[in-house]
Each structure stands twice: as structure tokens, then as C-alpha cells.
Amino acid sequence: MLERISLTHFRNHTASELRDTARFNLLVGENGAGKTNVLEALSLFAPGRGLRRAALAEMVEHGGVTGFGVGADLMQDGEAVRLGTYTESDAPGRRRVRINGSESTATALGEWLALTWLTPAMDGLFTGPAADRRRFMDRMALALDPAHASHAARYEAALRERNRLLSDDRTPDGAWLDAIEAQMVEHGGRLIQGRRLLVDTLMARIAHMPAEPFARPALTYAPGGADSSESLSQVLFENRSRDRAAQRTLSGPHRDELEVVHAAKRVPAAQSSTGEQKAMLVAITLAHAAIAAQGRAGVLLLDEVAAHLDPVRRAALFDQLSASGAQVWMTGTELAPFDAIAGEAAIWRVVAGEIRRA
């Protein structure tokens, strides 16, 4: 469980600290007070760009010149592990990580924590571009393999280099193309494995969840032209002429898709009602939170979720969160939607970037 969390020059928080956390943690305040900023800070304890996918420079407090810092004590088997992530003024585009005072990497954070989050910006996940769903898969896959983010980054880097070679007026050097494709096969193959394992694991968990009140989704991993390292190697080699004509790589994990269907109605999520889409997204998030809490510290960040659920779904949400084993952080403009869990929750009032324990 995360304890003693500190934010320094992060967004509108000059110096905020949260102590004596609980399984349920509620951040209550007006819109713009800085509640979501706390969740974003916590999301940086996972590899990647956080729940807003913002540039690091945007996270520094307005007028700040020293970068930002986020720290937390993680209680693991009765011992505190100090986690920290920060930027410095001499390298504002580089996020640094410390674990117990020693320099480390963002990937290493995934060995300690497994984070899941749900925000209002994700409501269009099923109707938006496939790239959003691929990022969604990759973020969740970190709960099963902390190195997944590294494979995704290295595959994307190799893909950009292959596309650059293919779009060059000169004929690509065959040996260099072989080397680039070998990197794509190595890391792309791991992406394929990780995404398939994620979907299979989620479906196994969802199968044991109640069908109501959250609509049960059916998830399918749809490969983008290759379903293994071997087939990816063959596709890249055989399609060189076609890809060169298109000046980009037309097949591979960068074309993967996550297909989601309303299981009871057999209707694609993109064609379901807004309420049904929200319910399916909540079901996936709850399933992932339960998976993430196995073996590592699971942390679930829910931004303005409870206020948009009816009382029946809200009660079901709290019941499933209690059973998930994850530490939960939630935001809201008022305390009323959280009445059912207020007695067991740590509650903070957030006002203009300042946090006070309620």
C-alpha cells in the first residue's frame, strides 16, 4: 500500500503531503482544485507518460524552475520501500526514478507496483482510434510483465527506422534492413505474447464476475497481420516491396486491435449505448485491478467515477473494489456519493492545490 505521498512543484501543488492512507482514499474538492493532479502524480509510479499522457514540462508547477518531484513510501511485507520520480531543470525532458535512494528506471517501478486507472477521458475508448486501445492493452499488460513497456518502446523505435528506410529515395541497404527487422521481430514478438496473455487473463477473470450490474464484455485480441515472432519475420520480409510502395510498414503489432463486444447482446462495444460502454469499461478495469493485486502492490486510480453511476452500480463498484485487494484512490466534487465507504476511507479536502485531511 502506498503511504506518505509527497508532491513538490507538481502542477498546482507546491508542496503537498498525504499521510495515514487507507485501502480507500477519497480526494474531494471543486473542479480545478487539483484532485486529478494527485492521481496523475501517482500514475507516474508506472512506466510511461501517466494518465494524461502529458509532456513532463507540463507537469511542473507554473513558474517553477527546478522540475517536479513525487515520492511515496510503499509498505511491502511490513517494510517501507521509498519510491521517487522527478525531473530537474538541467534535463526537463528526462524523468528520473529512485528506489530506496538509488537511481533506477521506470521499468523497475513495475516490479513493485501495478497501477490501473479509469478517467473520464477514457469514455471514448471503444469508439476512438485503434491506437488508443493498443496503448490501453500495453498499459494493462505491465501488471503481468513489467518489461512490456520496454518492448513496446523498442518496437516503435525500430518501426520508425524501418519506415524511414522505406520512404528514402535510395534503395535501402539490405543488411541494415535485416538488422532493423530483427529488432522488430524480437520486441514485436514479445508484444504479441504480452497482449494475448493479457486478454486471456482478463477473460478468465471476467468469466467469474457477475453479469450485472456492469455489462460483461467479451474481449478478443486481433493481431495486425502477424500472430507470432515467426510470422512477423516472414511478413516483414515478404512485404518489403509493398511496404516500400506505401512508404510505411503495413503489417505488425502496430496494427493490432482489441475487439470488445457486449457479451449478452453480442453487440460491438462501439455500437453499444454510452451507459453500456461505461459499464464494460468499469468491468475491464475491475478485472484488471484484481489481476494487478496478485503478487505486487495493486493501486487503482478512479477519477470522477462514482458520481456518474446510479446507486445500484455504485454499491456494486464499492463491493468489487473491496474484494479486489487493490488500494483505491478516488476523486469527487462532493462526499455524498461515497457515503457507503466514508467510514473506512481516508478523506482529504483539496482546495487550490492544498490538501487537508478531513
Beta strands, then each sheet from edge to edge (+ up, - down):
strand 1: 2-10
strand 2: 13-18
strand 3: 24-28
strand 4: 69-76
strand 5: 79-88
strand 6: 91-99
strand 7: 102-104
strand 8: 113-118
strand 9: 217-222
strand 10: 257-262
strand 11: 267-268
strand 12: 297-302
strand 13: 327-332
strand 14: 345-351
strand 15: 354-357
sheet 1: 2+ 1- 4+ 5- 6+ 7-
sheet 2: 8+ 12+ 13+ 3+ 14+ 15-
sheet 3: 9+ 10- 11+
end
